[in-house]
Amino acid sequence: MRWLGFGILLLLGACGPWGSFDPEVTPSRLVLAPGERGQLLVILRPQGGFSGEVYLGLAGETGGPPPAFVSGGGVVVRVQAPYTVADLFLRLAQEAPPGTYALQVKALAGGLVRYAPFTLEVVSP
């Protein structure tokens, strides 16, 4: 019976990280003109003993892909207590239409997916 318990612990350890993490984005509103590049700071706070690599990307308001005129993300960071700060850069295409867009930073680690919302305002040049 002792070996069964040990085997279950090994299996759980191989399935992914323990705990979780909470992402936060600053600034919460980013103002850019078409063709410009912007920077977000992503603060990742581990919970429940989480420690591991987290992939950061961009997502639309509902968690799907961001608008086609926005590119960026693709950053992998190692999260450690008490918090980790990562830079996330994005770029607007020249044809980005003016307007206000609700976007999110998508953070993935194993089976965990977390989102941190921010607003992108595209202004006329």
Sequence and secondary structure as in RCSB ss.txt:
>XXXX:A:sequence
MRWLGFGILLLLGACGPWGSFDPEVTPSRLVLAPGERGQLLVILRPQGGFSGEVYLGLAGETGGPPPAFVSGGGV
VVRVQAPYTVADLFLRLAQEAPPGTYALQVKALAGGLVRYAPFTLEVVSP
>XXXX:A:secstr
 HHHHHHHHHHHHHT  SSEEEEEEESSEEEE TT EEEEEEEEEEETT  EEEEEEEEETTSS   TTEEE  E
EEEE SS EEEEEEEEE TT  SEEEEEEEEEEETTEEEEEEEEEEE   
